[in-house]
């Protein structure tokens, strides 16, 4: 599962991949300054794939 997370200490958003929701919950519990924003579901194919 890909998610978008937000670092409240420096204001940056970033993408991370977890194998399951429990792994993400453990990560968020250990890093109090990180907040969950949303799940990343969109997919943008590469230019090569779009041109086919």
MODA-V210827 format. One record per pair of residues at least 6 apart in sequence whose ideal C-beta (glycine too) atoms are under 7 Angstrom apart, sorted by the first residue. I is the first residue (numbers start at 1). J is the second residue. Records with the same first field share a line. If there is no record, write none. Layout:
BEGIN
I = J  J
END
This chain:
BEGIN
1 = 18  20  39
2 = 15  17  40
3 = 16  18  24  36  39  40
4 = 13  15  37  38  40
5 = 13  14  16  34  35  36  37
6 = 13  35  37
7 = 33  34
8 = 33  35
9 = 33
13 = 37
15 = 40
18 = 24
28 = 34  36
END
